[in-house]
Amino acid sequence: MKKVLSFSVTVALFLVISAGVLADFDSETDYGLIMVEAAVAGDAEAGIEAERQRNEKIDTLGIDEQKISYQDLVLLARVIHIEAGSEWLPDEWKMAVGEVLLNRVASPEFPDTIKECVYQEGQYGGAGESWYEKLTPYRSCAVAAKRLLSGERVLNEPSVVFQSNGPQGSGVFREFRDACFGTTYLCYSTYPELY
C-alpha cells in the first residue's frame, strides 16, 4: 500500500512540475502589469499575448485571481481616461467612473458586456469615432481599469449606474468637485427596485 501511495505522490508531483516546465508563462512575471503597459503603449498584440499567458498561469497554478480580457481593460481604461483622466484627479475618482461602467454591465437595465455598454448609443462621448479607437489611455487610467477588473471597488453600490454633469436617475449617490471640470455626479438608477 505504501508503494502505491508513494508512486501516486511521485506521479502527481511529476505532473505538476511538468505542467510548469511545459507552460508558456513565467511564474514570477506579473502579466497584468504587462497588459497595463501594452494598453498605455497601444500594443494590442503584446496585451493579448500577456492576457493569454496570465490566464494560463491562473489555470495552471490554480491562482485565485479573476481573468481579465485585454480588450475589456483597454475599453474601460479609455472610458476612465475620457471621463476622469486628468492626472490631477484622484485615483478614487478614476475608479468610481470605471465602477459605474461595470455596474452598468452587471445591471439588468444595460447591455451585458463592457463593449456593448461603451458603444451603446448616446452613452459615452466619442466611442466609435476614429480618434477614440486610437486613444491610448494614461497609465493611471489603465491601472485603475486593471484594479476594477480584478474585483476592487470604491463605491460598493451596484445601483449607481449614471455619471454625468448633472443629477439624474433616482438621486445622487456622490459628487466629485474639481475647479477645472466642475461637478461630476454619480447617480442611482431610475429603477432602484431592480437592485
WOUR-V170867 format. One record per backbone hydrogen bond with DSSP energy under -0.5 kcal/mol. CO is the residue of the C=O (numbers start at 1). NH is the residue of the N-H. If there is no record, write none. Layout:
CO,NH
CO,NH
This chain:
1,5
2,6
3,7
4,8
5,9
6,10
7,11
8,12
9,13
10,14
11,15
12,16
13,17
14,18
15,19
16,20
17,21
18,22
19,23
25,27
26,29
29,31
30,34
31,35
32,36
33,37
34,38
35,39
36,40
37,41
38,42
38,43
42,44
43,47
44,48
45,49
46,50
47,51
48,52
49,53
50,54
51,55
52,56
53,57
54,58
55,59
56,60
57,61
58,62
58,63
63,65
69,73
70,74
71,75
72,76
73,77
74,78
75,79
76,80
77,81
78,82
79,83
80,84
81,85
86,89
90,93
90,94
91,95
92,96
93,97
94,98
95,99
96,100
97,101
98,102
99,103
100,104
101,105
102,106
103,107
104,107
107,110
113,117
114,118
115,119
117,120
118,124
120,123
120,124
123,125
124,127
126,129
129,133
130,134
131,135
132,135
135,137
138,142
139,143
140,144
141,145
142,146
143,147
144,148
145,149
146,150
147,152
148,151
157,160
159,161
159,189
162,187
164,185
168,171
171,188
174,186
176,184
178,182
182,178
184,176
185,164
185,187
186,173
186,174
187,161
187,162
188,170
189,170
191,194
192,195
